[in-house]
């Protein structure tokens, strides 16, 4: 099966639209969403609508989605775990959110599983843990009960792969820097595969990022897609969101 893997849209519908067009051209069987549908950019309802139309086999809750649901329920504990800018933007999005969109967010799952893979927004040890370093990956490996873990949250397309040998665990780290890169998981390996961010890349590359994962070949292909960043930046200004959110899109940070 050829699986479209997308993560961290962050209410950037123009980027999401571009990714879906590119993925449709390449072809896939089903889709998987790894979380953070809202936050940062001024297209929350549009982003929810795009994901609903996609009809993914699983759609996960990210930390930004969790903050919105907590705010909607009148809870404030999660606010302390996020920077003030995040809470400000999500609070404003909540004020204008359609009820149907909010209801969809409530239906997001915390984890998912398929043939040979598990999925989480962040880590498998903690749902919103950042797997940014080899040490993070090593700490999460005992919690990965399938050959492949599909994860998001870091906004950086990356692979951490481990093979058990007589000398212990051997690790390989792959960071994708080109418009298209592929990694094939070795037959005896276990790997964490991150497709990067659709809506706010943080690896110094402005183009939206997503992946296609062939579950039979265990081949993980990352693609970068250009989109109309200027449109999003204008929307940020019109909505009077913090200007830094528009600037960072150009920088890929």
VENWOUR-V176024 format. One record per backbone hydrogen bond with DSSP energy under -1.0 kcal/mol. NH is the residue of the N-H (numbers start at 1). CO is the residue of the C=O. E is the energy in kcal/mol with one decimal. If there is no record, write none. Layout:
nh: <NH	NH>
co: <CO	CO>
e: <E	E>
This chain:
nh: <3	4	5	6	8	10	11	12	13	16	17	18	19	20	21	22	23	24	25	26	27	29	30	32	33	34	41	41	43	47	48	49	50	51	52	53	54	55	57	60	61	66	67	68	69	70	71	72	73	74	75	81	82	87	88	89	90	91	92	93	94	95	96	102	103	104	105	106	107	108	109	112	114	117	118	119	120	122	123	129	132	137	138	139	140	141	143	144	148	149	150	151	152	154	158	159	160	161	162	163	165	168	170	172	174	176	181	183	185	189	190	191	192	193	194	198	199	202	204	208	209	210	211	212	213	214	215	218	219	220	221	222	223	224	225	229	232	233	234	235	236	237	238	239	241	245	247	248	251	252	253>
co: <213	30	211	32	35	36	37	9	11	12	13	14	15	16	17	18	19	20	21	22	23	2	2	4	58	6	10	39	11	43	44	45	46	47	48	49	50	51	31	33	109	62	63	64	65	66	67	68	69	71	70	78	79	83	84	85	86	87	88	89	90	91	92	98	99	100	101	102	104	105	59	119	117	114	148	112	150	127	126	126	130	133	134	135	136	137	140	141	116	191	118	193	121	152	194	174	192	172	190	170	168	165	163	161	159	157	222	220	218	186	162	147	160	149	158	7	8	155	252	225	197	223	5	221	3	219	1	214	214	183	212	181	210	179	208	227	228	229	230	231	232	233	234	235	236	242	243	244	247	248	248>
e: <-2.9	-3.1	-3.1	-2.4	-2.6	-2.2	-2.6	-1.2	-1.0	-2.0	-3.0	-1.8	-2.2	-2.5	-2.1	-2.2	-2.8	-2.2	-1.7	-1.5	-2.4	-3.1	-1.4	-3.0	-2.4	-2.6	-1.1	-1.8	-1.4	-2.0	-2.3	-2.4	-2.0	-2.0	-2.6	-2.2	-1.3	-1.1	-2.6	-2.1	-3.2	-2.2	-1.9	-2.1	-2.1	-2.3	-2.7	-2.5	-1.6	-1.3	-3.1	-1.6	-1.4	-1.7	-2.7	-2.4	-2.6	-2.4	-1.9	-2.4	-2.6	-1.6	-1.0	-2.2	-2.4	-1.7	-2.0	-1.7	-1.0	-1.6	-2.7	-1.7	-2.6	-1.2	-2.3	-2.7	-2.1	-1.9	-1.4	-1.7	-1.3	-2.0	-2.8	-2.1	-1.4	-1.3	-1.6	-1.6	-1.4	-3.0	-3.2	-2.4	-2.0	-1.2	-1.1	-2.6	-2.0	-2.8	-3.2	-2.5	-2.4	-1.6	-2.9	-2.5	-2.4	-1.5	-2.0	-2.5	-2.9	-1.6	-2.4	-2.5	-3.0	-3.1	-2.6	-2.4	-2.3	-2.0	-3.0	-2.2	-2.0	-1.9	-2.1	-2.5	-3.0	-2.8	-2.7	-1.6	-1.2	-3.2	-2.8	-3.3	-2.7	-2.2	-2.6	-1.7	-1.2	-2.6	-2.4	-1.9	-2.4	-2.0	-2.6	-2.3	-2.4	-1.7	-1.9	-2.2	-1.2	-1.1	-2.1>
